[in-house]
């Protein structure tokens, strides 16, 4: 088993995905920022802020989640910091509907409902290239939006 002992920058729940912040502290991973989505391992036990947390970097470990499907890839979930899921459909639909852009991080494979084989991959930034949020003061700067079929949507009449 490969592990590291890092100072906890916040309360770390056992069995959750962990990232390291710019100050070198362990924090719960989440998919909403580049830094927090870089998973370094899974926490071995609940740890208070300021204490040293044992982070399992490779091997099998218990995770704080339920409903993982055996043999399927496991990803960082939107349902709570550090949570892991094998349901990629809910990951993608939840992210694209509510959190655009977002990062998808593959953290390993499910051995069964509560055990994970850690195999961390780099996070991948995703987002919709066809979305734009415009405020009233931006409209004069942008005359139109071009669609995939090269037609134009004039913003003055939209």
N, C-alpha and C positions, 0 to 999 in steps of 0.2 A: 504494500500500500504506500503510495506516495502522498505526502501531506506537507503543509506549511503551517506555521503558527504566526498569526498576524495580530496586531492590535485592532480591536473592534472599534470602529468609528461611530457605531450605533448599536442598539440591541439587535443581535443576530439570532434568529430562530434556527434550531437544529434541523438539518435535512433540507436546507434551502440553498439556492445558487448565490454565490458570493462574487463580488467584483472588488477592485481596489481603487480608491479615489486618488487624486493627485498628491495627497499628503501621505500616502502609503497605508491608510487605514482600510480595513475590511468593511464593506457595506453590502447590504442586500442588493442583488442585481435586479434591474428592471429594463424593459425594452424601449424606454422613452428617451434615452440619451445615449450617445456613442460611448461615453466613459462607463456608465452604469451597465451597459449591455455586454461589456467584455468580461464574460464569466471566467474566473480563475479556478473555481472548484465548488465543492458542496460543503457546507458547515457540518461538523461532526456532532455538535451539541449546542443547546441554548447558551448564549454568552452575553453578558452585560457590556455596555459601552465602556471602553477603557481596559477591559480584560483581554487576554490573548485568546483568540478563537483558532481552533484547529480546523484547517481547510483541507479536505481530501481532494487531491488533484487528479488521481488516476485510480482505477480499480472499481469494485462494486461498493455501493453504499446505500443506506436507507435514505429515502427522501420524504419530505413532509408534504405529501400529496396523495391523492387516491384516484383510482380509475385509469391508471396507465395501462395500455395494452401491450402485452408481452411481445418483444421483438421489434416494436415500432420505434422510430426516432423520437427523442424527447426534446422539447423546446422550452425556452423561457416563456412564461405565461403572462398575460395582462391581468390575471385575476388576483394579484397580490405580489408584493415585492419578493423576489427569490423563488416563487412557485414555478413548478415544472409541469408540463403537460405533453401528452402524445397526440392530442387532438389538433392537428395542424389546421383543419377546417375552421375551428373556432378561433384559432390564433389569427389566421389570415382575415376572416370576416370581421372579427372584433377590431383588429388593427386598422384595416382599410376604412372601416366605417367611422371609427372614433378617433384614431390616432394616426394621422398622416403627416409626415413620414414617421417610420418606426424602424426598429432593428429586430431582425430575427436571428436568434442564437441557438444553434444546435448544441445541446449539452451532452448527448449520449444516446443510449438505447435502453429501453425498459426491459428489465429481466422479468419482472412481474409487477403487480399493482403498486408496490412500495419500494422496489429496489431498482437502482439505476446503474448501468455500466457507464462510467464517465468517459466520454470521448469528445472533448470540447472542440468545436470548430470556431473560426472567426465569425464575428457578427456580420450581418449583411443588411445594408440600408435599403429599405424599400419605400416606395411612395408612388402616387399616381402622377404621371407627367401631364395629365389632362385636367388638373384641378387648379383653380386660382381663387384667391380671396381678395376682393377689391373693396376698398373703402371709398366713400364719396370723394375724398380729396385726391384719390389716385386716378379717377376716371379721366380727367383732362389729359393725363400723361399717356394713357393707352387708348387708342382709337378703336381697336377691334381685337377680337380673339379669333385666331385661325383654327378651324376644326380639322380633323383627320382627312376629310375629303377636299380640303383646300378652300372650302367656303368660309365666309367671314361673318362673324356676329358683331355688328356694330354696337358699341357700348352706349351710344347716345340714345338708341331706341330700345335697349334691352331692359 
